[in-house]
Amino acid sequence: MVTKQHNILNILARYGQRSSQDHSHTGYNPTGHNHTRHHKQRVKHIDVLKGLSIILVVLGHSHWVLEHASWRKQTLVITSLLVSGYAFTMHLWPYLVMTFAPNAHWYGNELVRLGLPFGVDIVLLSSFFFLLGFLLKHHVVHFRFRPWWLAVALLFFVGMHIRYDYALHFFGRRYDHLLWTTLIALAGIYAMTALAWFASQQPVLERAISFIGYNSLFVLIFH
């Protein structure tokens, strides 16, 4: 038995020596550090992409900074996101497409509507609404129904649509007016929240609609 184990160890040792010799000829190093070849040149835009991505991750995980800031700083941050996002999505991005894309006059409008991959061109605008909802979450969770506020929000929402037809459509890269479109959207959000609270007080409506809301992710995936 001892002799058999000794023979097996000898075989493994010889195989290890042979593998090391093969690796030395091919330049392969199991540690991943190739000392026989020059280091590969780094791709700068990939490093920049990773840098931007990790910055967004850190910002996304640092919402507590905004939550504990004064209301002036909170207002400044979300207003800056709104204005800069509107400027980029509605002005700078179309300008870049029409200026630098070849034959942009043939397909420029469609390219503007499609936007950048993963909706990067609307991140600033959408972040305004996400952060505003985050900052107002206490008021939303502990919502107090006010009929007059609901009436004003509905009248403003419907009246502005009839009079000016301003619209917000992220998928179509449409944000017709910086001020009025934002106020119309906020009025619509408040009206929907108030109507949802009212429906939650009606047992039949609450059971039917909350069931759909509970499974909303499933509906979103397969709709």
C-alpha positions in Angstrom: 0.0 0.0 0.0 2.8 2.4 0.9 4.6 1.6 -2.4 1.4 2.2 -4.4 0.9 5.6 -2.7 4.6 6.5 -3.4 4.2 5.7 -7.1 1.1 7.9 -7.3 2.9 10.8 -5.7 5.8 10.4 -8.2 3.4 10.4 -11.1 1.7 13.6 -9.8 5.1 15.3 -9.2 6.2 14.5 -12.8 2.9 15.8 -14.2 3.3 19.0 -12.2 6.8 19.5 -13.5 5.7 18.9 -17.1 2.8 21.4 -16.7 5.1 24.0 -15.4 7.4 23.6 -18.3 4.5 23.8 -20.8 3.2 27.0 -19.1 6.7 28.6 -19.2 6.8 28.0 -23.0 3.3 29.3 -23.6 3.5 32.3 -21.3 0.6 31.1 -19.3 0.5 31.8 -15.6 -2.3 30.3 -13.4 -2.1 33.3 -11.1 -3.2 35.6 -13.9 0.0 37.6 -13.9 1.8 37.2 -17.1 5.4 38.2 -16.5 6.6 37.0 -19.9 4.5 39.4 -21.9 3.8 43.1 -21.8 0.7 44.2 -19.9 -2.3 44.8 -22.2 -3.1 48.4 -22.9 -6.2 49.6 -20.9 -9.2 50.7 -22.8 -9.8 54.3 -21.6 -13.5 54.6 -22.4 -14.2 51.3 -20.6 -12.5 52.7 -17.5 -14.5 55.9 -17.8 -17.7 53.8 -18.2 -16.9 51.8 -15.0 -16.1 55.0 -13.2 -19.4 56.7 -14.1 -21.3 53.5 -13.2 -19.7 53.3 -9.7 -20.3 57.0 -9.1 -24.0 56.4 -9.9 -24.0 53.4 -7.6 -22.5 55.4 -4.7 -24.9 58.3 -5.3 -27.8 55.8 -5.3 -26.6 54.4 -2.0 -26.1 57.9 -0.5 -29.7 59.0 -0.4 -29.4 59.5 3.4 -27.2 62.6 2.7 -30.1 64.2 0.8 -32.6 63.0 3.3 -30.8 64.7 6.2 -30.0 67.9 4.3 -31.9 71.1 4.9 -35.0 71.7 2.7 -33.1 74.5 0.8 -30.4 72.0 -0.2 -33.0 69.4 -1.1 -34.8 71.9 -3.3 -31.6 73.0 -4.9 -30.5 69.4 -5.7 -33.8 68.3 -7.2 -34.3 71.6 -9.1 -30.8 71.2 -10.5 -31.6 67.7 -11.7 -34.8 68.9 -13.3 -33.3 71.9 -15.2 -30.1 70.1 -16.3 -32.1 67.0 -17.3 -34.5 69.1 -19.3 -31.6 71.0 -21.0 -29.9 67.8 -21.9 -32.8 65.7 -23.0 -34.7 68.3 -25.0 -31.9 70.5 -26.3 -28.3 69.1 -26.0 -29.1 65.5 -27.0 -31.1 66.5 -30.2 -28.3 69.0 -31.1 -25.6 66.3 -30.8 -27.6 63.9 -32.9 -28.3 66.4 -35.7 -24.7 67.8 -35.6 -22.6 64.7 -35.5 -24.7 61.8 -36.7 -24.2 61.1 -40.4 -27.2 61.7 -42.6 -29.1 62.8 -39.5 -31.7 64.5 -41.6 -33.0 61.1 -42.7 -33.4 59.5 -39.3 -32.4 62.1 -36.7 -35.8 62.5 -35.2 -36.2 58.8 -34.7 -32.7 58.6 -33.2 -33.5 61.4 -30.8 -36.7 59.6 -29.8 -34.9 56.3 -29.2 -32.4 58.0 -26.9 -29.2 56.6 -25.5 -28.9 53.0 -24.3 -30.5 52.2 -20.9 -32.3 55.6 -21.0 -29.1 57.4 -19.9 -30.3 60.6 -21.6 -33.4 60.8 -19.3 -31.7 59.8 -16.1 -31.5 63.4 -14.8 -35.1 64.1 -15.5 -36.4 60.9 -14.1 -34.2 61.3 -11.0 -36.1 64.5 -10.2 -39.3 62.5 -9.7 -37.6 59.6 -8.0 -35.9 61.8 -5.4 -39.0 64.0 -5.0 -41.0 60.9 -4.1 -38.2 59.8 -1.8 -38.3 63.1 0.1 -42.1 63.1 0.3 -42.5 59.5 1.2 -43.7 60.3 4.8 -46.5 62.5 3.4 -47.4 59.8 0.9 -47.5 57.0 3.4 -49.5 59.1 5.9 -51.6 60.7 3.3 -54.4 63.0 4.4 -57.3 63.2 1.9 -58.3 66.8 1.1 -61.2 67.1 -1.3 -60.5 70.7 -2.3 -56.9 69.9 -3.1 -58.0 67.0 -5.3 -60.5 69.2 -7.1 -57.9 71.9 -7.7 -55.4 69.3 -9.0 -57.9 67.7 -11.3 -59.0 71.1 -12.7 -55.5 72.2 -13.3 -54.5 68.9 -14.9 -57.5 68.7 -17.2 -57.5 72.4 -18.0 -53.9 72.6 -19.0 -54.2 69.6 -21.2 -57.2 71.1 -23.0 -55.7 74.5 -23.3 -52.0 73.7 -24.2 -51.8 69.9 -24.6 -48.5 69.9 -22.7 -47.3 66.3 -22.2 -44.6 64.3 -20.5 -43.6 61.1 -22.3 -40.2 59.7 -21.3 -40.3 56.9 -23.8 -40.9 59.3 -26.6 -38.4 61.9 -25.2 -41.2 64.5 -24.9 -41.2 67.1 -22.2 -43.0 70.1 -23.7 -42.4 72.8 -21.1 -40.0 72.9 -18.2 -42.4 74.6 -15.7 -45.9 73.7 -16.9 -45.2 70.1 -17.8 -43.7 69.6 -14.4 -46.6 71.2 -12.6 -49.1 69.2 -14.7 -47.2 66.0 -13.8 -47.2 66.8 -10.1 -50.9 67.6 -10.2 -51.6 64.3 -11.9 -49.5 62.4 -9.3 -51.3 64.1 -6.4 -54.7 63.4 -8.0 -53.9 59.7 -8.5 -52.6 59.4 -4.9 -55.8 61.0 -3.6 -58.0 58.8 -5.7 -56.0 55.8 -4.6 -56.5 56.7 -0.9 -60.3 57.2 -1.5 -60.6 53.8 -3.2 -58.7 52.2 -0.4 -61.5 53.3 2.0 -64.1 51.3 -0.1 -63.8 47.6 0.8 -64.8 46.2 -2.6 -62.6 48.6 -4.6 -59.8 48.1 -2.2 -59.8 44.3 -2.5 -60.0 44.3 -6.3 -57.5 47.0 -7.1 -55.0 46.1 -4.3 -54.8 42.6 -5.7 -53.7 44.0 -9.0 -51.3 46.3 -7.3 -49.8 43.4 -5.3 -49.1 41.6 -8.5 -48.1 44.7 -10.5 -44.6 43.5 -11.3 -46.1 40.3 -12.9 -48.5 42.5 -15.0 -45.7 44.8 -15.9 -43.5 42.0 -17.3 -46.2 40.3 -19.3 -48.5 43.1 -20.4 
